[in-house]
Amino acid sequence: MPELSIVIPTLGRADKLGRTLDRLADQQAPLDAFDVVVVADAFEPDVGGVEAAAGRRPYPLRVVQASRPGASAARNAGWKAADSALLLFLDDDVLALPALIAEHLAWHADQPEEVGVLGHVGWASELRVTPFMRWLEHGVQFDYPNIQGVEAGWGRFYTANASVKRSLVERVGGFAEDELPFGYEDLDIAYRMNDLGFRLLYNRSAAAEHLHPMTLEFWVERMPRIATSEYSFTRLHPELPPYFHAMFEAAAARPRARGRLARLARWVPPSAPVLGPRIWACFDIRCRQALAPAFLAAWRRAEAEAVHSG
């Protein structure tokens, strides 16, 4: 039996999935130390393409399909089909560096059930990293730069590259398929595991590359889904403040950013003396104000629907 099972949900990205699986064949860990479960979303339009991308691999691999749409259902189908006591959740556009699996295994060795490991995810070296992509790294898409030491905190359980004991996932009943089918599902399960003493440790050496360029326009389109998910999450856990709602409400209340300094972010890093912090502060508020209208409109719709449904 392998020591670790890697669960990879996928939807509409068979080309990137193939590259993700290629990287797992080039690991420092022995190939018999892990197996892989690829889970096609219930809405996957080309299951044959997923199976072709999986192909024949030098490590054990299975392709299954979730019976319900959404990342929660896919991850649940994956870990339930897995053979190992240790689960590693990986995204289908995340390319593992050679030490990734070995580092997850090493950090879990002799650790109690309640310990999980967060691996690092950075932009793929082949991508041109824009100022907006750099902005996403600081508390929007990920928040690795603000982790001090090894204690990541449950709120950074990014299932793009995170491992956890199967027994702990079983104790909390897995991901919330009904309430959070896609979006906030990883934070929800982490919060429920936190009630059982969950500790998330950050291993910078369990690193991977994110093969997904991001644009402001893409994130504007993503905002309604994030708003709806955050609204549902805070309804499930009213003791927790809504992170993005507070951010975008505050941004919308400020005078409109003119953006002249923000345009210099392409050439001036945040660390540049004097101008750097000013330019990136302007860039920050400009990005928040650009995303705020779509988010807040979707939040209001979610509130209205909740009132209407009683």
C-alpha positions, 0 to 999 in steps of 0.5 A, spaced: 500 500 500 502 506 498 504 511 503 500 517 500 494 518 495 494 524 491 487 527 489 487 531 483 480 534 481 479 536 474 474 540 469 476 542 462 483 542 463 486 535 460 492 539 457 494 541 463 492 535 467 497 531 462 503 536 464 501 535 472 501 528 471 508 528 468 511 532 473 509 526 478 513 521 474 520 525 476 519 525 483 525 524 489 520 520 492 520 512 490 514 511 485 511 506 489 510 511 495 504 514 492 498 513 488 494 518 484 486 518 483 484 523 478 477 525 479 473 528 473 468 533 475 461 531 473 460 536 468 467 534 465 465 534 457 471 530 455 472 524 460 475 521 454 480 526 454 481 526 461 483 518 460 487 520 455 491 525 459 492 520 464 495 515 460 500 509 462 504 512 468 510 509 472 506 510 478 499 507 480 493 511 477 486 511 477 481 515 473 474 516 476 468 521 475 464 524 481 457 523 481 455 531 483 458 537 480 463 541 484 470 541 487 467 538 493 464 532 490 470 531 486 475 531 492 470 527 496 470 522 490 477 522 490 479 521 497 474 515 498 477 512 492 484 513 495 488 507 498 492 511 503 492 513 510 495 520 508 492 524 502 495 530 498 490 534 494 493 537 488 490 542 483 490 539 475 494 546 473 499 545 479 506 542 477 510 539 482 517 540 483 522 534 484 522 534 492 514 535 493 512 528 495 518 527 499 517 533 503 510 532 504 512 525 506 518 527 511 514 532 514 508 527 516 512 522 519 511 521 526 506 527 526 499 526 530 493 525 526 491 533 527 497 535 523 497 537 516 502 540 511 501 546 506 506 546 500 508 552 496 505 554 490 508 559 486 507 562 478 510 557 473 517 559 470 514 559 463 509 565 465 510 572 464 508 574 471 504 581 471 503 586 477 496 583 478 499 576 479 503 579 484 498 582 487 494 576 488 499 573 492 498 577 498 491 575 501 487 574 495 488 568 491 494 565 496 497 568 502 504 565 502 508 571 503 505 573 510 506 566 513 511 567 519 515 561 521 511 554 519 505 555 522 500 557 517 493 557 520 487 553 518 485 559 513 491 557 509 489 550 507 490 551 500 488 545 496 492 546 490 498 543 494 496 541 501 496 534 505 492 531 511 491 525 514 485 521 511 482 519 518 481 527 520 478 528 513 473 522 515 472 525 522 469 531 519 465 528 514 469 530 508 468 537 504 461 540 504 458 538 497 451 541 498 453 548 502 459 549 498 460 545 491 465 550 489 469 556 492 470 556 500 470 548 500 477 548 503 476 553 508 470 550 510 473 543 512 479 546 515 475 550 520 471 544 521 478 540 522 480 546 526 475 544 532 478 538 532 485 541 534 488 541 526 495 544 525 497 546 518 504 547 517 508 550 512 513 547 508 516 551 503 520 546 500 514 542 498 514 546 492 510 547 485 508 551 480 502 554 478 501 554 470 495 559 470 496 566 468 491 570 471 488 577 469 483 582 472 478 581 467 478 573 469 477 575 476 472 580 475 468 574 472 470 570 478 467 575 483 460 572 483 462 565 485 467 568 490 461 572 493 456 567 493 461 562 496 463 567 502 456 568 503 454 561 504 460 560 508 459 566 513 452 563 514 454 556 516 459 560 520 456 566 523 462 567 528 467 568 522 467 575 519 467 575 511 474 577 509 472 579 502 466 583 503 469 587 508 475 588 503 471 590 497 466 594 501 471 598 504 474 599 497 468 601 494 467 606 500 473 610 498 474 615 493 475 613 486 483 611 485 485 615 479 490 610 477 496 614 475 501 611 480 498 604 479 500 604 472 508 604 474 507 598 478 509 594 472 516 597 472 517 599 480 517 593 485 514 594 492 521 594 495 523 600 491 525 606 496 520 612 497 516 610 490 515 603 491 510 603 497 506 609 494 505 606 487 503 599 490 498 602 495 495 605 489 495 599 485 492 595 491 486 600 491 485 600 484 485 592 484 480 592 489 475 597 486 475 594 480 473 587 483 468 590 488 462 592 484 461 585 481 463 582 488 458 586 492 452 586 487 453 578 487 453 578 495 446 583 495 443 577 490 445 572 495 442 576 501 436 577 497 435 570 495 436 567 502 431 572 505 426 570 499 427 562 501 426 564 508 
